[in-house]
């Protein structure tokens, strides 16, 4: 696709106020997922204009596309698009506004929260695609005609699907809910957060202060090494071995070689670098950890209440014609129950925020506080105010 074609596409997207986007990428065996192809579709009079953009091309000027994606007046339609958004934002150093994800929208339309694109096309539009190149090497050039056809099919009906889902959601009064849910996608990123990676190391809070500083240095060394060699971080040094090195602080190759989990090939190539990292870590100032935001530890008595909460949320989701997964995950319910048990507070989870609180969260808290009760009537769960017994 040449620069002129991209300008024409951008103008068409701006005029229509919509653009469909999908990507093909390769993540296996790499430090960072490689964006290999971008598929774009825009309305073009009575038809649809589809273009394929090669992000691996050295001479690609993506400025016209970046400007469109950052324009809040242009809706960017994706399907299960968190990774697509993250990769495109990173490739073109742009923000992305007004994202509409058809998989998210389907959940609000009662079609399931994890529907594939093929499934939605069949259920909503009655269209069936003959896919044949889903598992392929997208980084190779030139791409085959079969690959190009497969890529085009990922966007050929995407705008039509989005329009129909918007119509249904508008009728149900849930279009704004879906748009609210899609806003989090605008911030999707594939940048790795070293603070979060460090805090998630297994048993990191059990290490001494001096060992934590070594662990932090090892995390940073591992990231740099993985980035330089374009290898997955765990292939450079696994978490378990990293923690053991931080705990023991070996000062020689022999001592390093006694630690389980270190690949012998890596030991030969990187022992000096690892020992240097241990030394630097030992000289660092104390490494503090962020406040522990994990919910209180589970209690065996929580199990029945979690099951009750799940039954209630599932019943409300079914009544509303919503995918249950949009309202809560088991981890959300565990946190809600545990926080109520420990200090009577509210857990900071999505079920108790925004439209979810209005639909189910506030009532769930009343249920756990004993102010409402559940019963079975005509084979269905019924919620009613709790009436104290005389």
C-alpha positions as CSV (number, residue, x, y, z in Angstrom):
1,X,0.0,0.0,0.0
2,X,1.6,3.3,-1.1
3,X,1.4,6.7,0.7
4,X,-1.2,8.0,-1.6
5,X,-3.5,5.0,-1.0
6,X,-3.2,5.5,2.8
7,X,-4.1,9.2,2.5
8,X,-7.1,8.3,0.4
9,X,-8.1,5.7,3.0
10,X,-7.7,8.2,5.9
11,X,-9.8,10.7,4.0
12,X,-12.6,8.1,3.5
13,X,-12.4,7.1,7.2
14,X,-12.7,10.8,8.3
15,X,-15.7,11.3,6.0
16,X,-17.5,8.2,7.2
17,X,-16.5,8.6,10.8
18,X,-15.5,4.9,11.0
19,X,-12.7,2.5,10.3
20,X,-12.3,-1.2,10.9
21,X,-9.0,-2.5,12.0
22,X,-7.4,-6.0,12.6
23,X,-3.9,-7.2,12.7
24,X,-1.8,-10.3,12.2
25,X,1.2,-10.9,14.5
26,X,3.8,-13.4,15.7
27,X,4.6,-13.7,19.4
28,X,6.0,-17.2,19.7
29,X,9.7,-17.4,20.8
30,X,10.1,-13.6,21.0
31,X,10.6,-11.0,23.6
32,X,8.0,-8.7,22.1
33,X,5.1,-9.6,19.8
34,X,5.9,-8.7,16.2
35,X,3.2,-6.8,14.3
36,X,3.2,-8.3,10.8
37,X,0.2,-7.0,9.0
38,X,-2.6,-4.4,9.5
39,X,-6.0,-4.8,7.8
40,X,-8.1,-1.7,7.4
41,X,-11.7,-1.2,6.0
42,X,-13.7,2.0,5.5
43,X,-17.0,2.7,3.9
44,X,-16.6,3.9,0.3
45,X,-19.8,5.1,-1.1
46,X,-22.1,2.0,-1.4
47,X,-19.2,-0.4,-1.1
48,X,-16.2,-0.9,1.3
49,X,-12.6,-0.1,0.7
50,X,-10.2,-2.7,2.2
51,X,-6.4,-2.1,2.4
52,X,-3.6,-4.2,3.8
53,X,-0.7,-2.3,5.4
54,X,2.8,-3.8,5.9
55,X,4.2,-2.6,9.2
56,X,7.5,-4.4,8.5
57,X,8.2,-2.1,5.4
58,X,11.1,0.2,6.2
59,X,9.6,3.0,4.1
60,X,6.1,3.0,5.6
61,X,4.8,6.4,6.6
62,X,2.0,5.7,9.0
63,X,1.3,9.3,10.0
64,X,-2.1,9.5,8.1
65,X,-3.3,6.3,9.9
66,X,-2.0,7.5,13.3
67,X,-3.9,10.8,12.9
68,X,-7.2,8.9,12.1
69,X,-6.8,6.5,15.0
70,X,-6.2,9.4,17.4
71,X,-9.2,11.3,16.1
72,X,-12.2,10.9,18.6
73,X,-14.6,11.7,15.8
74,X,-13.6,8.5,14.0
75,X,-14.8,5.2,15.5
76,X,-12.2,2.4,15.4
77,X,-13.9,-0.9,15.1
78,X,-12.1,-4.1,16.3
79,X,-12.9,-7.6,17.4
80,X,-11.2,-8.9,20.5
81,X,-8.9,-6.0,19.8
82,X,-6.8,-5.5,23.0
83,X,-3.7,-6.9,21.4
84,X,-4.4,-5.2,18.1
85,X,-4.7,-1.8,19.8
86,X,-1.6,-2.3,21.9
87,X,0.5,-3.3,18.9
88,X,-0.7,-0.5,16.6
89,X,-0.3,2.1,19.3
90,X,3.2,1.1,19.8
91,X,4.1,0.8,16.2
92,X,2.9,4.3,15.3
93,X,3.4,6.0,18.6
94,X,-0.1,7.2,18.6
95,X,-3.1,7.3,20.9
96,X,-6.3,5.5,19.9
97,X,-9.7,7.0,20.6
98,X,-13.3,5.9,20.2
99,X,-12.7,2.2,20.1
100,X,-15.7,-0.2,19.6
101,X,-15.0,-3.8,20.1
102,X,-17.6,-6.2,18.6
103,X,-16.7,-9.0,21.1
104,X,-17.3,-6.7,24.0
105,X,-20.5,-5.5,22.4
106,X,-21.7,-9.0,21.8
107,X,-21.6,-9.7,25.6
108,X,-24.0,-6.8,26.2
109,X,-26.3,-8.1,23.5
110,X,-26.6,-11.5,25.2
111,X,-24.4,-13.3,22.7
112,X,-21.6,-14.4,25.0
113,X,-18.6,-12.6,26.2
114,X,-16.0,-14.6,24.3
115,X,-17.6,-15.1,20.9
116,X,-15.2,-15.5,18.0
117,X,-15.5,-13.3,14.9
118,X,-16.7,-16.3,12.8
119,X,-19.4,-17.1,15.4
120,X,-20.7,-13.6,15.6
121,X,-20.8,-13.2,11.8
122,X,-22.9,-16.4,11.6
123,X,-25.3,-15.5,14.4
124,X,-25.7,-11.8,13.7
125,X,-25.3,-11.5,10.0
126,X,-25.8,-15.1,8.7
127,X,-22.4,-14.9,7.1
128,X,-20.0,-17.9,7.1
129,X,-16.3,-17.6,6.2
130,X,-14.1,-20.3,4.8
131,X,-10.9,-19.7,6.8
132,X,-7.8,-21.5,5.7
133,X,-4.6,-19.7,6.9
134,X,-5.1,-19.0,10.6
135,X,-1.9,-20.7,11.7
136,X,0.9,-19.4,9.5
137,X,4.1,-17.4,9.4
138,X,2.9,-13.9,9.1
139,X,6.4,-12.4,9.2
140,X,7.5,-14.0,6.0
141,X,7.6,-12.0,2.8
142,X,6.1,-12.1,0.3
143,X,2.8,-13.2,1.8
144,X,0.9,-15.8,-0.2
145,X,-2.4,-15.1,-2.0
146,X,-4.1,-17.4,0.6
147,X,-2.7,-15.3,3.5
148,X,-3.8,-12.1,1.9
149,X,-7.3,-13.4,1.4
150,X,-7.5,-14.7,4.9
151,X,-6.4,-11.3,6.2
152,X,-8.9,-9.4,4.1
153,X,-11.7,-11.6,5.5
154,X,-11.0,-10.5,9.0
155,X,-12.3,-7.0,8.2
156,X,-14.6,-7.5,5.3
157,X,-17.8,-7.6,7.4
158,X,-16.5,-6.0,10.6
159,X,-18.2,-2.6,10.0
160,X,-21.5,-4.2,9.2
161,X,-21.3,-6.4,12.3
162,X,-20.6,-3.3,14.5
163,X,-23.5,-1.4,13.0
164,X,-25.9,-4.2,13.7
165,X,-24.6,-4.7,17.3
166,X,-24.9,-0.9,17.9
167,X,-28.5,-1.1,16.7
168,X,-29.4,-3.9,19.0
169,X,-27.6,-2.3,22.0
170,X,-29.3,1.0,21.3
171,X,-32.7,-0.8,21.4
172,X,-31.8,-2.5,24.7
173,X,-30.5,0.8,26.2
174,X,-27.0,-0.6,26.7
175,X,-25.0,1.1,24.0
176,X,-23.4,3.5,26.5
177,X,-22.5,0.5,28.7
178,X,-20.6,-1.1,25.9
179,X,-18.9,2.1,24.9
180,X,-17.8,2.6,28.6
181,X,-16.4,-1.0,28.6
182,X,-14.5,-0.4,25.4
183,X,-12.8,2.8,26.7
184,X,-10.3,0.7,28.7
185,X,-9.0,-0.7,25.3
186,X,-7.8,2.7,24.3
187,X,-5.0,2.4,26.9
188,X,-3.9,-1.1,25.9
189,X,-0.2,-1.4,25.7
190,X,2.4,-4.1,25.2
191,X,5.0,-2.2,27.3
192,X,6.3,-4.4,30.1
193,X,5.9,-2.9,33.6
194,X,9.1,-3.8,35.5
195,X,7.6,-2.7,38.9
196,X,4.6,-5.0,38.4
197,X,6.9,-7.9,37.2
198,X,9.1,-7.5,40.2
199,X,6.1,-7.3,42.6
200,X,4.6,-10.5,41.1
201,X,7.7,-12.7,41.6
202,X,6.9,-15.8,43.6
203,X,7.4,-15.3,47.3
204,X,9.0,-11.9,46.8
205,X,7.6,-10.5,50.0
206,X,9.3,-13.3,51.9
207,X,12.8,-12.2,50.8
208,X,15.1,-10.2,53.0
209,X,15.6,-6.5,52.1
210,X,19.1,-7.3,50.7
211,X,17.8,-10.2,48.6
212,X,15.0,-8.0,47.2
213,X,17.5,-5.5,45.8
214,X,19.3,-8.4,44.0
215,X,16.0,-9.7,42.7
216,X,15.2,-6.3,41.3
217,X,18.5,-6.0,39.5
218,X,18.1,-9.5,38.1
219,X,14.7,-8.5,36.7
220,X,16.1,-5.5,35.0
221,X,19.1,-7.5,33.6
222,X,16.8,-10.3,32.4
223,X,14.6,-7.7,30.5
224,X,17.6,-6.1,28.9
225,X,19.0,-9.4,27.8
226,X,15.7,-10.7,26.5
227,X,15.1,-7.5,24.5
228,X,18.6,-7.6,23.0
229,X,18.3,-11.2,21.9
230,X,14.6,-11.0,21.1
231,X,13.9,-14.1,23.3
232,X,11.1,-14.7,25.9
233,X,12.2,-13.6,29.4
234,X,11.6,-17.0,30.9
235,X,14.1,-18.6,28.4
236,X,16.7,-16.2,29.7
237,X,16.1,-16.9,33.4
238,X,13.1,-18.4,35.0
239,X,11.4,-16.9,38.0
240,X,12.2,-19.8,40.3
241,X,15.9,-19.6,39.5
242,X,15.9,-15.8,39.7
243,X,14.5,-16.0,43.2
244,X,17.0,-18.6,44.3
245,X,19.9,-16.5,43.0
246,X,18.6,-13.5,44.8
247,X,18.3,-15.5,48.0
248,X,21.8,-17.1,47.8
249,X,23.7,-14.2,46.2
250,X,26.4,-16.4,44.6
251,X,29.8,-14.8,44.1
252,X,31.3,-17.4,41.8
253,X,30.5,-19.5,38.7
254,X,30.7,-22.7,40.8
255,X,28.2,-21.4,43.3
256,X,25.9,-20.2,40.5
257,X,26.1,-23.6,38.9
258,X,24.7,-25.2,42.1
259,X,21.4,-23.4,41.7
260,X,18.6,-25.5,40.0
261,X,16.8,-24.1,37.0
262,X,19.7,-22.4,35.3
263,X,20.2,-23.7,31.8
264,X,23.7,-25.0,31.4
265,X,24.1,-23.2,28.1
266,X,23.0,-20.0,29.6
267,X,25.4,-20.6,32.5
268,X,28.3,-20.8,30.1
269,X,27.3,-17.8,28.1
270,X,25.9,-15.5,30.9
271,X,27.5,-16.5,34.2
272,X,29.7,-13.4,34.2
273,X,26.7,-11.1,33.5
274,X,24.6,-12.9,36.2
275,X,27.4,-12.5,38.8
276,X,27.7,-8.8,37.8
277,X,24.0,-8.4,38.3
278,X,24.2,-10.0,41.7
279,X,27.0,-7.6,42.7
280,X,25.2,-4.5,41.4
281,X,22.0,-5.6,43.2
282,X,23.9,-6.0,46.5
283,X,25.1,-2.4,46.1
284,X,21.6,-1.0,45.4
285,X,19.7,1.0,48.0
286,X,16.9,-1.0,49.7
287,X,14.1,-2.0,47.3
288,X,10.6,-1.3,48.6
289,X,7.5,-3.1,47.4
290,X,4.2,-1.4,46.7
291,X,1.5,-1.8,49.3
292,X,0.0,-5.3,49.1
293,X,-3.3,-4.8,47.2
294,X,-4.2,-8.5,47.3
295,X,-7.5,-9.4,48.9
296,X,-7.5,-11.0,52.4
297,X,-6.5,-14.6,52.4
298,X,-9.4,-17.0,51.6
299,X,-11.2,-18.7,54.4
300,X,-13.0,-22.1,54.2
301,X,-16.2,-20.4,55.4
302,X,-16.1,-18.1,52.3
303,X,-16.9,-21.0,49.9
304,X,-20.6,-21.1,50.4
305,X,-21.0,-17.3,50.3
306,X,-18.9,-17.2,47.1
307,X,-21.1,-19.9,45.6
308,X,-24.2,-17.9,46.7
309,X,-22.9,-14.7,45.2
310,X,-22.1,-16.4,41.9
311,X,-25.6,-17.9,41.7
312,X,-27.1,-14.5,42.3
313,X,-24.9,-12.7,39.7
314,X,-25.6,-15.4,37.2
315,X,-29.3,-15.1,37.8
316,X,-29.2,-11.4,37.3
317,X,-27.0,-11.7,34.2
318,X,-29.5,-14.1,32.7
319,X,-32.4,-11.9,33.5
320,X,-30.7,-9.0,31.9
321,X,-29.6,-11.0,28.8
322,X,-25.9,-10.2,29.6
323,X,-22.9,-12.4,29.5
324,X,-22.0,-13.3,33.1
325,X,-18.3,-12.7,32.5
326,X,-19.1,-9.0,31.9
327,X,-20.3,-8.7,35.5
328,X,-17.9,-10.7,37.6
329,X,-15.2,-13.3,37.7
330,X,-14.7,-15.7,40.6
331,X,-11.8,-13.6,41.8
332,X,-14.0,-10.6,42.0
333,X,-16.5,-12.5,44.1
334,X,-13.8,-13.9,46.4
335,X,-12.5,-10.4,47.0
336,X,-15.9,-9.0,47.8
337,X,-16.8,-11.8,50.2
338,X,-13.3,-11.7,51.9
339,X,-13.4,-7.9,52.3
340,X,-16.9,-8.0,53.8
341,X,-15.8,-10.7,56.3
342,X,-12.5,-9.0,57.4
343,X,-13.5,-5.4,57.9
344,X,-16.9,-4.9,56.4
345,X,-15.4,-2.8,53.6
346,X,-16.0,-2.9,49.9
347,X,-13.4,-4.6,47.7
348,X,-12.0,-2.5,44.8
349,X,-13.3,-4.7,42.0
350,X,-15.2,-3.9,38.8
351,X,-18.4,-5.6,40.0
352,X,-18.9,-2.8,42.5
353,X,-18.2,0.1,40.1
354,X,-20.1,2.0,37.5
355,X,-23.0,0.3,35.6
356,X,-22.2,-3.0,37.2
357,X,-22.8,-1.7,40.7
358,X,-26.1,-0.3,39.5
359,X,-27.1,-3.6,37.9
360,X,-25.9,-6.1,40.4
361,X,-23.2,-4.8,42.8
362,X,-25.2,-2.9,45.3
363,X,-27.8,-5.7,45.6
364,X,-25.0,-8.2,46.0
365,X,-23.6,-6.3,49.0
366,X,-27.1,-6.3,50.5
367,X,-27.3,-10.0,50.0
368,X,-24.0,-10.6,51.8
369,X,-25.1,-8.2,54.6
370,X,-28.3,-10.2,55.1
371,X,-30.7,-7.4,54.0
372,X,-32.0,-9.4,51.1
373,X,-32.5,-13.2,50.6
374,X,-32.6,-15.7,47.8
375,X,-35.3,-18.3,47.3
376,X,-36.4,-20.6,44.5
377,X,-39.8,-19.9,42.9
378,X,-41.1,-21.7,39.8
379,X,-37.6,-23.1,39.2
380,X,-35.9,-19.7,39.3
381,X,-33.9,-17.7,41.8
382,X,-35.9,-14.9,43.4
383,X,-34.5,-12.0,45.4
384,X,-36.6,-10.4,48.1
385,X,-36.1,-8.2,51.2
386,X,-35.2,-10.2,54.2
387,X,-38.0,-10.1,56.8
388,X,-36.9,-10.6,60.4
389,X,-38.6,-13.5,62.1
390,X,-40.8,-12.8,65.2
